[in-house]
């Protein structure tokens, strides 16, 4: 008898700058508790900026206002648990990273230049 291992589908995105140099890799996957999470890895090619933060935004396909997913790490990795609604939105939207004051946008919307962009794709 063969045991079937159910593999959760994972979607990934490389967030790259205008020169196609990637800054982060994102993975949308399920954690051990069964919750959907975004795993973010800062890549070695990322140029860090000490006195600024990089903030990740969902750009909804319907052109509604960008939705912040928070400040990205400038090195190392982090995980953010997201709702199923946010996960569905992530899969159908573009992603952008703006340069913001330390701690993120003070307005709830992007205030700085968009330096990195990407889109999730299933693997």
TIMI-2910 file (N, C-alpha, C, CB; in pm, 1 decimal, decimal comma, always signed):
<rs>
+----------+----------+----------+----------+----------+----------+----------+----------+----------+----------+----------+----------+------+
!      n_x !      n_y !      n_z !     ca_x !     ca_y !     ca_z !      c_x !      c_y !      c_z !     cb_x !     cb_y !     cb_z ! resn !
+----------+----------+----------+----------+----------+----------+----------+----------+----------+----------+----------+----------+------+
!    +84,5 !   -118,0 !     +0,0 !     +0,0 !     +0,0 !     +0,0 !    +89,4 !   +124,8 !     +0,0 !    -96,4 !     -0,5 !   +123,0 !  Unk !
!    +57,9 !   +218,2 !    -88,9 !   +136,9 !   +340,4 !   -101,9 !    +67,8 !   +453,6 !    -27,0 !   +157,2 !   +377,9 !   -251,1 !  Unk !
!   +143,1 !   +518,7 !    +59,8 !    +88,8 !   +634,7 !   +131,7 !   +100,8 !   +756,8 !    +41,4 !   +163,7 !   +658,1 !   +268,2 !  Unk !
!     -9,2 !   +827,0 !    +26,3 !     -7,3 !   +947,7 !    -55,1 !    +22,8 !  +1066,6 !    +36,3 !   -143,1 !   +967,2 !   -131,0 !  Unk !
!   +128,2 !  +1136,0 !     +3,8 !   +164,7 !  +1254,5 !    +80,9 !   +106,1 !  +1374,8 !     +8,6 !   +321,2 !  +1267,8 !    +97,7 !  Unk !
!    +21,1 !  +1446,5 !    +80,2 !    -39,2 !  +1563,7 !    +17,8 !    +56,7 !  +1680,8 !    +30,4 !   -176,4 !  +1597,4 !    +82,3 !  Unk !
!   +100,4 !  +1728,8 !    -83,1 !   +195,4 !  +1840,8 !    -85,2 !   +116,4 !  +1969,4 !   -104,7 !   +303,2 !  +1823,2 !   -198,7 !  Unk !
!   +134,1 !  +2063,8 !    -14,5 !    +68,8 !  +2193,4 !    -29,8 !   +134,4 !  +2266,5 !   -145,9 !    +77,4 !  +2277,4 !   +101,5 !  Unk !
!    +52,8 !  +2328,8 !   -228,0 !   +105,8 !  +2406,9 !   -338,1 !   +177,8 !  +2528,2 !   -281,9 !     -6,4 !  +2449,3 !   -435,7 !  Unk !
!   +292,8 !  +2555,9 !   -337,5 !   +367,9 !  +2673,6 !   -297,5 !   +377,2 !  +2767,0 !   -416,6 !   +509,0 !  +2635,6 !   -245,0 !  Unk !
!   +361,9 !  +2894,0 !   -391,1 !   +383,0 !  +2995,3 !   -493,4 !   +500,5 !  +3080,2 !   -450,2 !   +255,4 !  +3082,4 !   -515,9 !  Unk !
!   +582,5 !  +3120,7 !   -547,7 !   +700,3 !  +3200,7 !   -517,2 !   +704,6 !  +3324,6 !   -605,4 !   +827,8 !  +3117,9 !   -535,2 !  Unk !
!   +777,7 !  +3424,9 !   -559,3 !   +801,0 !  +3544,9 !   -638,7 !   +941,4 !  +3594,5 !   -609,5 !   +695,0 !  +3655,2 !   -608,2 !  Unk !
!  +1007,2 !  +3641,9 !   -713,4 !  +1132,1 !  +3715,3 !   -696,5 !  +1096,4 !  +3861,4 !   -713,3 !  +1243,8 !  +3669,4 !   -799,3 !  Unk !
!  +1133,3 !  +3942,8 !   -617,5 !  +1110,0 !  +4086,6 !   -627,4 !  +1238,6 !  +4148,2 !   -679,2 !  +1067,1 !  +4149,3 !   -489,0 !  Unk !
!  +1234,5 !  +4197,4 !   -804,0 !  +1354,1 !  +4245,7 !   -871,1 !  +1343,5 !  +4394,7 !   -902,6 !  +1378,4 !  +4166,6 !   -999,0 !  Unk !
!  +1462,0 !  +4457,7 !   -914,2 !  +1464,2 !  +4599,9 !   -946,7 !  +1460,7 !  +4619,9 !  -1098,3 !  +1589,3 !  +4667,3 !   -886,3 !  Unk !
!  +1474,4 !  +4744,0 !  -1141,9 !  +1465,3 !  +4777,0 !  -1284,4 !  +1575,2 !  +4710,7 !  -1366,4 !  +1471,6 !  +4927,3 !  -1303,3 !  Unk !
!  +1687,2 !  +4673,8 !  -1300,9 !  +1796,7 !  +4604,7 !  -1369,3 !  +1783,3 !  +4453,0 !  -1358,6 !  +1930,9 !  +4648,9 !  -1311,7 !  Unk !
!  +1666,9 !  +4406,5 !  -1311,6 !  +1636,9 !  +4263,8 !  -1293,3 !  +1722,7 !  +4199,3 !  -1184,7 !  +1656,9 !  +4189,5 !  -1424,4 !  Unk !
!  +1780,3 !  +4279,6 !  -1095,0 !  +1853,6 !  +4224,3 !   -980,9 !  +1752,9 !  +4197,4 !   -869,5 !  +1967,7 !  +4321,9 !   -932,3 !  Unk !
!  +1742,1 !  +4071,4 !   -825,6 !  +1644,7 !  +4040,5 !   -720,7 !  +1690,2 !  +4089,0 !   -583,5 !  +1619,2 !  +3891,0 !   -715,9 !  Unk !
!  +1593,8 !  +4135,5 !   -503,2 !  +1621,5 !  +4178,4 !   -366,9 !  +1569,0 !  +4080,6 !   -264,2 !  +1562,3 !  +4313,9 !   -342,5 !  Unk !
!  +1452,0 !  +4021,0 !   -295,6 !  +1389,5 !  +3926,2 !   -203,0 !  +1327,2 !  +3812,1 !   -280,6 !  +1283,2 !  +3996,0 !   -115,5 !  Unk !
!  +1317,0 !  +3697,5 !   -213,2 !  +1235,9 !  +3588,2 !   -263,5 !  +1121,5 !  +3569,3 !   -164,7 !  +1320,1 !  +3456,1 !   -281,4 !  Unk !
!  +1000,6 !  +3560,7 !   -217,7 !   +881,8 !  +3536,8 !   -136,6 !   +827,8 !  +3398,9 !   -167,7 !   +773,9 !  +3644,9 !   -161,8 !  Unk !
!   +775,3 !  +3331,7 !    -67,1 !   +705,1 !  +3205,0 !    -86,8 !   +574,1 !  +3212,3 !     -9,9 !   +792,0 !  +3082,6 !    -39,9 !  Unk !
!   +465,8 !  +3177,0 !    -75,1 !   +334,7 !  +3168,0 !    -11,4 !   +308,6 !  +3020,4 !     +9,1 !   +220,8 !  +3236,7 !    -97,7 !  Unk !
!   +298,7 !  +2979,3 !   +135,5 !   +290,6 !  +2836,5 !   +165,5 !   +214,0 !  +2815,8 !   +296,3 !   +432,6 !  +2773,7 !   +174,5 !  Unk !
!   +195,7 !  +2691,3 !   +334,4 !   +130,8 !  +2659,7 !   +462,9 !   +238,8 !  +2625,0 !   +564,3 !    +28,0 !  +2541,3 !   +448,1 !  Unk !
!   +222,2 !  +2674,9 !   +687,0 !   +317,5 !  +2638,5 !   +791,9 !   +272,9 !  +2507,7 !   +858,9 !   +330,1 !  +2752,9 !   +897,3 !  Unk !
!   +349,0 !  +2461,9 !   +956,7 !   +318,3 !  +2334,0 !  +1022,5 !   +182,7 !  +2334,3 !  +1090,5 !   +424,8 !  +2301,0 !  +1124,3 !  Unk !
!   +136,3 !  +2452,0 !  +1130,5 !     +5,2 !  +2463,0 !  +1196,0 !   -109,2 !  +2470,2 !  +1094,5 !     +1,8 !  +2586,6 !  +1286,3 !  Unk !
!    -74,4 !  +2465,3 !   +965,0 !   -177,7 !  +2468,6 !   +861,4 !   -221,0 !  +2609,3 !   +823,5 !   -297,1 !  +2391,1 !   +906,9 !  Unk !
!   -154,2 !  +2709,5 !   +879,2 !   -187,9 !  +2848,4 !   +846,6 !   -109,8 !  +2891,7 !   +723,1 !   -157,5 !  +2942,9 !   +966,6 !  Unk !
!   -169,9 !  +2979,3 !   +643,5 !   -102,6 !  +3031,4 !   +525,2 !     -5,9 !  +3140,2 !   +567,8 !   -204,7 !  +3085,4 !   +421,6 !  Unk !
!   +116,5 !  +3132,2 !   +515,9 !   +213,9 !  +3234,9 !   +551,2 !   +296,1 !  +3275,9 !   +430,5 !   +305,4 !  +3185,8 !   +662,6 !  Unk !
!   +347,4 !  +3397,6 !   +440,6 !   +441,7 !  +3449,5 !   +342,5 !   +579,1 !  +3440,1 !   +407,5 !   +406,6 !  +3598,4 !   +298,3 !  Unk !
!   +668,9 !  +3368,9 !   +341,5 !   +807,3 !  +3360,9 !   +388,2 !   +889,8 !  +3452,4 !   +298,6 !   +861,9 !  +3212,2 !   +385,6 !  Unk !
!   +965,0 !  +3541,1 !   +360,5 !  +1044,8 !  +3639,4 !   +287,2 !  +1192,0 !  +3616,9 !   +317,8 !  +1002,7 !  +3784,6 !   +323,8 !  Unk !
!  +1272,9 !  +3607,7 !   +213,2 !  +1417,9 !  +3596,4 !   +229,4 !  +1484,6 !  +3712,6 !   +159,1 !  +1470,5 !  +3461,5 !   +174,0 !  Unk !
!  +1563,5 !  +3791,5 !   +233,3 !  +1645,2 !  +3895,0 !   +170,8 !  +1761,1 !  +3823,8 !   +101,0 !  +1696,9 !  +4001,2 !   +276,8 !  Unk !
!  +1790,5 !  +3863,8 !    -21,2 !  +1894,9 !  +3798,6 !    -99,3 !  +2026,3 !  +3876,1 !    -89,4 !  +1851,7 !  +3785,5 !   -246,1 !  Unk !
!  +2135,6 !  +3806,2 !   -117,4 !  +2268,7 !  +3867,6 !   -107,3 !  +2283,3 !  +3986,8 !   -200,8 !  +2376,9 !  +3764,5 !   -138,3 !  Unk !
!  +2208,5 !  +3988,5 !   -311,3 !  +2220,4 !  +4096,7 !   -408,9 !  +2149,3 !  +4225,8 !   -365,6 !  +2164,8 !  +4050,8 !   -541,5 !  Unk !
!  +2075,3 !  +4220,6 !   -254,3 !  +2002,4 !  +4338,8 !   -206,8 !  +2099,3 !  +4445,3 !   -157,1 !  +1903,8 !  +4300,4 !    -94,7 !  Unk !
!  +2080,2 !  +4568,2 !   -207,5 !  +2157,8 !  +4681,7 !   -156,3 !  +2082,8 !  +4737,7 !    -36,3 !  +2179,7 !  +4792,5 !   -266,9 !  Unk !
!  +2139,5 !  +4724,3 !    +82,5 !  +2073,2 !  +4771,0 !   +203,4 !  +2084,9 !  +4923,5 !   +215,4 !  +2133,3 !  +4702,2 !   +327,7 !  Unk !
!  +1986,5 !  +4983,5 !   +278,8 !  +1984,8 !  +5128,2 !   +302,6 !  +1954,9 !  +5148,2 !   +450,6 !  +1878,1 !  +5202,4 !   +211,2 !  Unk !
!  +2053,8 !  +5199,1 !   +524,9 !  +2045,0 !  +5207,4 !   +670,8 !  +1931,9 !  +5295,0 !   +723,6 !  +2173,1 !  +5258,1 !   +724,2 !  Unk !
!  +1910,8 !  +5410,5 !   +663,8 !  +1816,4 !  +5506,6 !   +722,1 !  +1679,1 !  +5503,9 !   +655,3 !  +1873,5 !  +5645,9 !   +713,0 !  Unk !
!  +1645,8 !  +5392,0 !   +587,8 !  +1515,7 !  +5376,0 !   +522,2 !  +1464,6 !  +5234,8 !   +546,8 !  +1525,8 !  +5405,2 !   +369,3 !  Unk !
!  +1335,4 !  +5214,0 !   +519,2 !  +1276,8 !  +5080,2 !   +523,0 !  +1222,4 !  +5046,7 !   +384,8 !  +1164,5 !  +5070,7 !   +630,9 !  Unk !
!  +1222,3 !  +4918,6 !   +352,5 !  +1157,6 !  +4869,5 !   +231,6 !  +1022,5 !  +4812,5 !   +273,5 !  +1245,9 !  +4761,6 !   +157,5 !  Unk !
!   +914,1 !  +4857,4 !   +210,4 !   +781,1 !  +4810,8 !   +247,4 !   +718,3 !  +4736,4 !   +129,3 !   +691,3 !  +4929,7 !   +291,7 !  Unk !
!   +658,4 !  +4621,3 !   +160,0 !   +596,8 !  +4536,1 !    +57,8 !   +449,0 !  +4570,3 !    +43,2 !   +614,0 !  +4386,5 !    +93,4 !  Unk !
!   +404,2 !  +4583,7 !    -81,1 !   +265,0 !  +4619,9 !   -112,3 !   +204,0 !  +4519,2 !   -208,5 !   +257,5 !  +4761,8 !   -172,4 !  Unk !
!    +77,5 !  +4486,9 !   -183,2 !     -3,2 !  +4411,8 !   -280,0 !    -66,8 !  +4516,0 !   -371,2 !   -113,4 !  +4319,8 !   -208,7 !  Unk !
!    -55,7 !  +4495,8 !   -502,3 !   -118,9 !  +4584,2 !   -599,8 !   -238,2 !  +4510,7 !   -659,0 !    -18,1 !  +4628,1 !   -711,8 !  Unk !
!   -358,7 !  +4530,0 !   -602,9 !   -475,0 !  +4454,3 !   -648,9 !   -501,6 !  +4472,2 !   -798,3 !   -597,4 !  +4495,7 !   -570,5 !  Unk !
!   -543,5 !  +4362,9 !   -862,6 !   -571,0 !  +4364,0 !  -1006,5 !   -681,4 !  +4463,0 !  -1042,6 !   -609,6 !  +4224,2 !  -1053,5 !  Unk !
!   -772,0 !  +4490,3 !   -949,0 !   -882,2 !  +4582,7 !   -977,1 !   -841,2 !  +4729,6 !   -962,8 !   -998,7 !  +4553,4 !   -884,4 !  Unk !
!   -709,7 !  +4752,4 !   -945,7 !   -653,8 !  +4888,2 !   -937,1 !   -697,2 !  +4963,8 !   -810,9 !   -694,6 !  +4967,7 !  -1059,3 !  Unk !
!   -749,3 !  +4891,9 !   -710,9 !   -782,2 !  +4958,3 !   -584,8 !   -650,8 !  +4990,9 !   -512,3 !   -876,0 !  +4868,0 !   -495,3 !  Unk !
!   -660,2 !  +5059,8 !   -400,5 !   -541,8 !  +5107,9 !   -328,6 !   -447,7 !  +4993,4 !   -289,9 !   -584,3 !  +5184,4 !   -203,3 !  Unk !
!   -316,8 !  +5017,5 !   -297,3 !   -219,9 !  +4916,6 !   -252,8 !   -242,2 !  +4880,0 !   -106,4 !    -76,2 !  +4967,6 !   -272,9 !  Unk !
!   -213,0 !  +4754,3 !    -72,5 !   -230,6 !  +4703,3 !    +63,2 !    -92,9 !  +4665,5 !   +116,8 !   -329,0 !  +4580,5 !    +66,6 !  Unk !
!    -56,2 !  +4720,4 !   +233,1 !    +75,3 !  +4692,7 !   +289,8 !    +80,7 !  +4553,9 !   +352,2 !   +111,4 !  +4798,1 !   +393,7 !  Unk !
!   +191,2 !  +4484,2 !   +326,0 !   +219,7 !  +4358,5 !   +394,8 !   +330,6 !  +4379,0 !   +496,5 !   +258,6 !  +4248,4 !   +294,2 !  Unk !
!   +371,8 !  +4504,5 !   +514,2 !   +469,8 !  +4535,2 !   +616,9 !   +608,8 !  +4561,3 !   +562,5 !   +475,6 !  +4424,2 !   +714,5 !  Unk !
!   +698,4 !  +4590,5 !   +654,2 !   +837,4 !  +4622,3 !   +621,9 !   +914,3 !  +4492,2 !   +600,0 !   +903,3 !  +4707,5 !   +735,2 !  Unk !
!   +996,9 !  +4490,3 !   +496,5 !  +1076,2 !  +4371,9 !   +462,9 !  +1210,7 !  +4374,1 !   +535,7 !  +1098,3 !  +4363,5 !   +310,7 !  Unk !
!  +1264,4 !  +4254,8 !   +564,8 !  +1397,3 !  +4250,5 !   +626,3 !  +1502,8 !  +4290,3 !   +523,5 !  +1427,5 !  +4109,2 !   +683,3 !  Unk !
!  +1608,1 !  +4360,1 !   +567,4 !  +1717,2 !  +4393,6 !   +475,7 !  +1824,9 !  +4284,8 !   +475,4 !  +1779,2 !  +4528,8 !   +513,9 !  Unk !
!  +1811,2 !  +4192,2 !   +569,2 !  +1893,0 !  +4070,7 !   +565,5 !  +1819,2 !  +3962,1 !   +640,7 !  +2035,0 !  +4094,7 !   +626,9 !  Unk !
!  +1852,5 !  +3837,5 !   +608,5 !  +1787,1 !  +3726,6 !   +677,3 !  +1647,9 !  +3700,3 !   +623,2 !  +1779,8 !  +3754,3 !   +825,5 !  Unk !
!  +1562,0 !  +3645,3 !   +709,2 !  +1428,1 !  +3608,6 !   +664,4 !  +1324,7 !  +3639,1 !   +770,9 !  +1422,7 !  +3461,2 !   +627,3 !  Unk !
!  +1199,3 !  +3639,7 !   +726,5 !  +1088,0 !  +3654,4 !   +820,3 !   +967,1 !  +3582,8 !   +762,3 !  +1056,0 !  +3805,2 !   +848,3 !  Unk !
!   +873,3 !  +3548,7 !   +851,2 !   +747,7 !  +3485,6 !   +810,9 !   +633,9 !  +3572,2 !   +861,0 !   +736,0 !  +3339,6 !   +866,1 !  Unk !
!   +530,3 !  +3584,6 !   +777,4 !   +410,9 !  +3658,8 !   +814,9 !   +290,2 !  +3570,9 !   +784,5 !   +402,3 !  +3796,1 !   +739,3 !  Unk !
!   +209,6 !  +3540,4 !   +887,0 !    +87,0 !  +3463,6 !   +864,8 !    -16,9 !  +3557,6 !   +804,1 !    +34,2 !  +3399,0 !   +998,6 !  Unk !
!    -84,3 !  +3511,0 !   +697,7 !   -185,5 !  +3592,7 !   +630,9 !   -317,6 !  +3517,5 !   +625,7 !   -139,8 !  +3631,4 !   +488,7 !  Unk !
!   -426,7 !  +3592,9 !   +613,4 !   -559,3 !  +3531,4 !   +602,9 !   -575,1 !  +3467,8 !   +464,9 !   -671,7 !  +3636,4 !   +628,1 !  Unk !
!   -673,8 !  +3380,0 !   +450,8 !   -702,4 !  +3318,8 !   +320,9 !   -740,1 !  +3425,7 !   +218,0 !   -816,0 !  +3214,8 !   +333,9 !  Unk !
!   -811,1 !  +3528,8 !   +263,6 !   -850,2 !  +3638,6 !   +174,0 !   -725,7 !  +3709,5 !   +120,9 !   -942,7 !  +3739,7 !   +247,5 !  Unk !
!   -630,4 !  +3738,8 !   +210,5 !   -506,0 !  +3804,3 !   +169,1 !   -426,1 !  +3712,1 !    +77,9 !   -421,5 !  +3844,4 !   +292,4 !  Unk !
!   -423,0 !  +3583,3 !   +108,3 !   -350,1 !  +3486,8 !    +24,6 !   -408,0 !  +3484,5 !   -116,2 !   -355,4 !  +3345,2 !    +86,6 !  Unk !
!   -540,1 !  +3483,6 !   -128,1 !   -605,2 !  +3483,9 !   -260,0 !   -571,4 !  +3612,3 !   -334,9 !   -758,9 !  +3469,0 !   -245,6 !  Unk !
!   -571,8 !  +3722,7 !   -263,0 !   -537,7 !  +3852,1 !   -322,9 !   -392,8 !  +3850,3 !   -371,5 !   -559,3 !  +3967,3 !   -220,9 !  Unk !
!   -303,3 !  +3795,1 !   -290,4 !   -161,7 !  +3786,3 !   -327,8 !   -142,6 !  +3710,9 !   -458,6 !    -81,9 !  +3718,3 !   -217,2 !  Unk !
!   -217,5 !  +3602,2 !   -475,1 !   -202,0 !  +3518,1 !   -594,1 !   -249,8 !  +3586,3 !   -721,1 !   -277,0 !  +3388,8 !   -575,8 !  Unk !
!   -338,1 !  +3684,2 !   -707,3 !   -398,0 !  +3748,3 !   -824,9 !   -355,2 !  +3893,4 !   -842,0 !   -548,2 !  +3741,5 !   -815,8 !  Unk !
!   -250,7 !  +3933,7 !   -772,8 !   -209,2 !  +4073,4 !   -774,2 !    -60,8 !  +4085,4 !   -802,8 !   -242,7 !  +4140,6 !   -641,5 !  Unk !
!    -21,1 !  +4206,0 !   -838,4 !   +120,1 !  +4236,0 !   -849,4 !   +174,5 !  +4268,7 !   -711,2 !   +144,5 !  +4352,4 !   -947,6 !  Unk !
!   +305,8 !  +4268,4 !   -699,5 !   +373,2 !  +4303,4 !   -575,2 !   +472,1 !  +4415,1 !   -604,3 !   +444,8 !  +4179,9 !   -512,6 !  Unk !
!   +483,7 !  +4508,1 !   -511,2 !   +578,8 !  +4617,4 !   -527,4 !   +644,4 !  +4645,3 !   -393,0 !   +509,3 !  +4745,1 !   -582,9 !  Unk !
!   +767,0 !  +4694,7 !   -398,6 !   +840,4 !  +4733,0 !   -278,1 !   +878,5 !  +4879,8 !   -293,2 !   +968,0 !  +4642,2 !   -255,7 !  Unk !
!   +834,6 !  +4959,9 !   -197,0 !   +868,0 !  +5102,3 !   -199,6 !   +970,4 !  +5134,3 !    -91,1 !   +741,0 !  +5188,5 !   -180,9 !  Unk !
!  +1042,5 !  +5242,7 !   -114,0 !  +1138,6 !  +5291,2 !    -16,7 !  +1066,6 !  +5389,3 !    +74,0 !  +1262,1 !  +5357,3 !    -85,7 !  Unk !
!  +1067,3 !  +5361,1 !   +204,1 !   +989,3 !  +5439,7 !   +300,5 !  +1076,4 !  +5484,7 !   +417,6 !   +869,8 !  +5357,9 !   +352,3 !  Unk !
!  +1024,6 !  +5578,7 !   +498,7 !  +1096,1 !  +5613,7 !   +621,9 !  +1111,2 !  +5488,8 !   +709,9 !  +1020,8 !  +5726,9 !   +699,5 !  Unk !
!  +1208,8 !  +5490,8 !   +799,6 !  +1229,0 !  +5377,7 !   +891,0 !  +1097,1 !  +5343,8 !   +960,1 !  +1339,2 !  +5410,1 !   +996,3 !  Unk !
!  +1058,9 !  +5215,0 !   +957,5 !   +934,6 !  +5171,3 !  +1019,7 !   +819,1 !  +5160,9 !   +922,8 !   +898,1 !  +5264,0 !  +1129,3 !  Unk !
!   +834,8 !  +5214,2 !   +801,4 !   +730,1 !  +5201,0 !   +700,4 !   +657,0 !  +5330,9 !   +672,6 !   +631,7 !  +5097,2 !   +742,9 !  Unk !
!   +565,0 !  +5323,3 !   +580,3 !   +489,9 !  +5441,2 !   +535,2 !   +410,7 !  +5504,0 !   +649,5 !   +395,0 !  +5403,5 !   +420,9 !  Unk !
!   +419,8 !  +5636,9 !   +663,3 !   +341,4 !  +5704,0 !   +766,8 !   +196,2 !  +5729,4 !   +725,2 !   +407,0 !  +5835,0 !   +802,8 !  Unk !
!   +163,6 !  +5704,1 !   +598,2 !    +30,6 !  +5741,2 !   +546,8 !    -62,3 !  +5622,6 !   +521,6 !    +46,2 !  +5818,0 !   +419,2 !  Unk !
!    -10,1 !  +5500,1 !   +526,7 !    -91,7 !  +5383,6 !   +492,8 !    -88,0 !  +5352,2 !   +344,6 !   -234,5 !  +5405,6 !   +536,3 !  Unk !
!    -18,2 !  +5434,3 !   +267,3 !     +1,5 !  +5410,5 !   +124,1 !   +147,4 !  +5434,8 !    +91,5 !    -90,8 !  +5501,9 !    +37,4 !  Unk !
!   +193,4 !  +5387,0 !    -24,2 !   +333,5 !  +5407,7 !    -60,0 !   +363,7 !  +5557,1 !    -73,0 !   +367,2 !  +5334,4 !   -191,7 !  Unk !
!   +474,1 !  +5601,2 !    -12,8 !   +513,8 !  +5741,4 !    -23,5 !   +644,6 !  +5757,5 !    -99,6 !   +526,8 !  +5803,0 !   +114,7 !  Unk !
!   +724,0 !  +5652,4 !   -107,1 !   +853,5 !  +5660,2 !   -174,3 !   +850,5 !  +5589,5 !   -308,8 !   +962,5 !  +5600,0 !    -86,5 !  Unk !
!   +964,4 !  +5593,3 !   -374,2 !   +977,8 !  +5530,6 !   -505,8 !   +960,2 !  +5378,7 !   -495,8 !  +1115,0 !  +5564,5 !   -567,7 !  Unk !
!   +898,2 !  +5319,2 !   -598,5 !   +888,3 !  +5173,3 !   -608,8 !  +1018,5 !  +5124,4 !   -670,1 !   +763,0 !  +5128,3 !   -694,9 !  Unk !
!  +1092,6 !  +5045,2 !   -593,2 !  +1224,5 !  +4999,9 !   -637,3 !  +1226,6 !  +4854,8 !   -684,6 !  +1323,0 !  +5016,9 !   -525,8 !  Unk !
!  +1132,5 !  +4773,9 !   -635,8 !  +1128,4 !  +4631,3 !   -670,9 !   +985,4 !  +4592,3 !   -703,0 !  +1184,7 !  +4542,9 !   -555,7 !  Unk !
!   +970,0 !  +4499,2 !   -798,4 !   +837,3 !  +4448,9 !   -833,1 !   +845,2 !  +4299,3 !   -861,1 !   +779,7 !  +4524,6 !   -955,7 !  Unk !
!   +729,9 !  +4234,2 !   -855,9 !   +723,5 !  +4092,8 !   -886,7 !   +581,5 !  +4042,3 !   -882,4 !   +809,3 !  +4014,0 !   -791,5 !  Unk !
!   +564,0 !  +3912,9 !   -908,9 !   +432,2 !  +3849,3 !   -906,6 !   +451,9 !  +3704,4 !   -866,0 !   +359,9 !  +3860,1 !  -1045,8 !  Unk !
!   +360,8 !  +3654,6 !   -783,3 !   +368,9 !  +3513,7 !   -741,6 !   +334,3 !  +3421,6 !   -858,3 !   +274,0 !  +3486,2 !   -622,0 !  Unk !
!   +403,2 !  +3308,1 !   -863,4 !   +373,4 !  +3204,5 !   -960,0 !   +382,3 !  +3070,2 !   -889,4 !   +469,8 !  +3211,0 !  -1081,7 !  Unk !
!   +296,0 !  +2975,9 !   -927,4 !   +296,7 !  +2843,3 !   -863,7 !   +415,2 !  +2763,6 !   -910,2 !   +167,5 !  +2766,8 !   -893,8 !  Unk !
!   +473,2 !  +2685,1 !   -815,6 !   +581,3 !  +2594,2 !   -853,3 !   +536,0 !  +2451,5 !   -829,6 !   +711,1 !  +2624,7 !   -773,5 !  Unk !
+----------+----------+----------+----------+----------+----------+----------+----------+----------+----------+----------+----------+------+
</rs>
